[in-house]
Amino acid sequence: MLKFDDKISFLEEYLTKPNNLYTDAIKADILIYLDVFDIQNTNLKFLENLSSKEEIENWVNKLISRIILKYDEKGELLTDFIYDYIILG
């Protein structure tokens, strides 16, 4: 099981790793929302419920999929959409 600070480091690394895909732009938006990658950032508390690198990757990929499929840029803010996903899953 990863320590909390290792989870934070891996999440940041995963979000900054370029894939040369449309998802890179979405990852950049997630990075902006999450802001500072340290243990003081309460936006990262969701990592407490994830125990492996694979779970973190799956979490990010699921969020990206939801943004692509369900985000309505005319009816809501992306920050609200990300916040809801973090809080509600």
C-alpha positions in Angstrom: 0.0 0.0 0.0 1.3 3.4 -0.9 1.9 6.2 1.6 -0.3 9.3 1.2 2.6 11.4 -0.1 3.5 8.7 -2.6 -0.1 8.7 -3.9 0.1 12.5 -4.3 3.4 12.2 -6.2 2.0 9.5 -8.5 -1.2 11.4 -9.2 0.8 14.5 -10.2 3.2 12.4 -12.3 0.2 10.6 -14.0 -1.6 13.9 -14.8 1.6 15.5 -16.2 2.6 12.6 -18.4 1.9 13.6 -22.0 0.0 11.2 -24.2 -0.4 13.5 -27.2 -4.1 12.9 -27.0 -7.2 15.0 -26.4 -7.1 13.8 -22.8 -3.9 15.8 -22.2 -6.0 19.0 -22.2 -8.4 17.5 -19.7 -5.6 16.3 -17.5 -4.3 19.9 -17.6 -7.7 21.1 -16.4 -7.6 18.6 -13.5 -4.1 19.7 -12.6 -5.3 23.3 -12.4 -8.3 22.4 -10.3 -6.2 20.3 -7.8 -3.6 23.1 -7.7 -0.9 22.3 -5.2 0.2 18.7 -4.8 1.1 18.4 -1.1 -0.5 16.8 1.9 -2.0 20.1 3.0 -4.3 20.2 0.0 -7.8 19.1 1.1 -8.7 18.5 -2.6 -6.5 15.4 -2.4 -8.2 13.7 0.5 -9.9 11.3 -2.0 -6.6 9.6 -2.3 -7.0 8.2 1.1 -9.6 5.8 -0.4 -7.3 4.6 -3.1 -4.5 2.1 -2.3 -2.6 1.5 -5.5 -1.2 3.2 -8.6 -3.7 1.3 -10.6 -6.6 2.6 -8.6 -5.3 6.2 -9.0 -5.0 5.7 -12.7 -8.5 4.2 -12.9 -9.8 7.2 -10.8 -8.3 9.7 -13.2 -9.4 7.8 -16.3 -13.0 7.5 -15.0 -13.0 11.3 -14.3 -11.7 12.0 -17.8 -14.4 9.7 -19.3 -17.1 11.4 -17.3 -15.9 14.8 -18.5 -15.9 13.7 -22.1 -19.3 12.1 -21.9 -21.3 14.1 -19.4 -19.8 17.6 -18.9 -22.0 20.3 -20.2 -19.8 23.4 -20.7 -22.9 25.6 -21.3 -24.7 24.5 -18.1 -21.9 24.1 -15.5 -18.4 25.0 -14.6 -15.7 22.4 -15.1 -14.5 23.1 -11.5 -17.9 22.2 -10.2 -18.0 19.0 -12.2 -14.6 17.9 -10.9 -15.5 18.9 -7.3 -18.7 16.8 -7.6 -16.7 13.8 -8.8 -14.2 14.1 -6.0 -16.9 14.4 -3.4 -19.5 12.0 -4.8 -17.3 9.7 -6.8 
